[in-house]
Amino acid sequence: MVIKVAVPHQFKLKVIPDFRTLLFPDKKDIHYIGGSEILPAPLEAEEESAVIGDLGSEYDEQAKKVLIEHNLRLVVYIAKKFDNTGVGVEDLISIGTIGLIKAINTFNPDKNIKLATYASRCIENEILMYLRRNNKTKMEVSIDEPLNVDWDGNELLLSDILGTEEDTIYKDLENEVEQKLLLKAISRLSGRERTIIQMRFGLGTPDGEEKTQKEVADMLGISQSYISRLEKKIMQRLRREMVKYS
C-alpha cells in the first residue's frame, strides 16, 4: 500500500510508502493527495472550522483528506528549513507529511489549540525525530523564524508552540533517553535561565503548571519583553545542547 502526495514539480517528491495505514487503516487502495502542480491554498478560517466540524462524523474520512491537502504547503515550508541537514527536501517533505497525517488523525477540536499550531508541532517533531534517528544533523534550527501565520495574522514561531499541550521539547518526548538529554541540557543553563524555563514550561514543578511570559516577568520583577528575548536565547541554547548530546 502507498500514498502519493502531489507537490510542485521542483520538489520531485517520491512515493511515500505505508502512509494510508496511518489515516485509513481499513483501506487497501492507493490514495492521492492533491492532483495539480500547485498545492491547494490553506482554507479560510470559516471553511476550516466547517471541515473540522465534520471530524468524527460520517464525513470524517473526507474531512481528513481535505485538511491534509490544504495543509501540505505548511509541510513544504517547514521541511525547507531543514534543507542544510544533508537530507533531500523531497525526503523531508515525505517525513513531514507523516507528521501532518498524524496531526490530522489525532487533532482534538475541543482542545484550546489551533490546527495550524498543532500540525506545525507534529510536522517538525516528525522531521526532528527522523534526523535524530539517522544522526544526519548537527546544525541549530532557529526558533525565531516564523513557521507559519495563524488565522489572526500572527506569526507562528517554534518558541510559540513549545509551551502548548504535548509540546515538542518536553511533554511529547518519545522516550527516557530524550528526557535525559533535555534535563542534561537544562542543567547547563544559568540559575536565572533555568528558573525561566522551569516556570514557563512547567518543568520540575509539582503540578507541571506552565506560566505565561507576563506571569514570569511579574514574579521576577522584569519586563515581559525582556523575558521574551531571554526565552528565545535560552531555547536556542537548549536546542544546541540537545543536538550536541544526541
C-alpha positions, 0 to 999 in steps of 0.5 A, a space after each residue: 500500500 502507498 500514498 502519493 502526495 502531489 507537490 510542485 514539480 521542483 520538489 520531485 517528491 517520491 512515493 511515500 510508502 505505508 502512509 494510508 495505514 496511518 489515516 485509513 487503516 481499513 483501506 487497501 487502495 492507493 490514495 492521492 493527495 492533491 492532483 495539480 502542480 500547485 498545492 491547494 491554498 490553506 482554507 479560510 478560517 470559516 471553511 476550516 472550522 466547517 471541515 473540522 466540524 465534520 471530524 468524527 462524523 460520517 464525513 470524517 474520512 473526507 474531512 481528513 483528506 481535505 485538511 491534509 491537502 490544504 495543509 501540505 504547503 505548511 509541510 513544504 515550508 517547514 521541511 525547507 528549513 531543514 534543507 542544510 541537514 544533508 537530507 533531500 527536501 523531497 525526503 523531508 517533505 515525505 517525513 513531514 507529511 507523516 507528521 501532518 497525517 498524524 496531526 490530522 488523525 489525532 487533532 482534538 477540536 475541543 482542545 484550546 489549540 489551533 490546527 495550524 499550531 498543532 500540525 506545525 508541532 507534529 510536522 517538525 517533531 516528525 522531521 526532528 525525530 527522523 534526523 535524530 534517528 539517522 544522526 544526519 544533523 548537527 546544525 541549530 534550527 532557529 526558533 525565531 523564524 516564523 513557521 507559519 501565520 495563524 488565522 489572526 495574522 500572527 506569526 507562528 514561531 517554534 518558541 510559540 508552540 513549545 509551551 502548548 499541550 504535548 509540546 515538542 521539547 518536553 511533554 511529547 518526548 518519545 522516550 527516557 533517553 530524550 528526557 535525559 538529554 533535555 534535563 542534561 541540557 537544562 542543567 547547563 543553563 544559568 540559575 536565572 535561565 533555568 528558573 525561566 524555563 522551569 516556570 514557563 514550561 512547567 518543568 520540575 514543578 509539582 503540578 507541571 503548571 506552565 506560566 505565561 511570559 507576563 506571569 514570569 516577568 511579574 514574579 521576577 520583577 522584569 519586563 515581559 519583553 525582556 523575558 521574551 528575548 531571554 526565552 528565545 536565547 535560552 531555547 536556542 541554547 537548549 536546542 544546541 545542547 540537545 543536538 550536541 548530546 544526541 
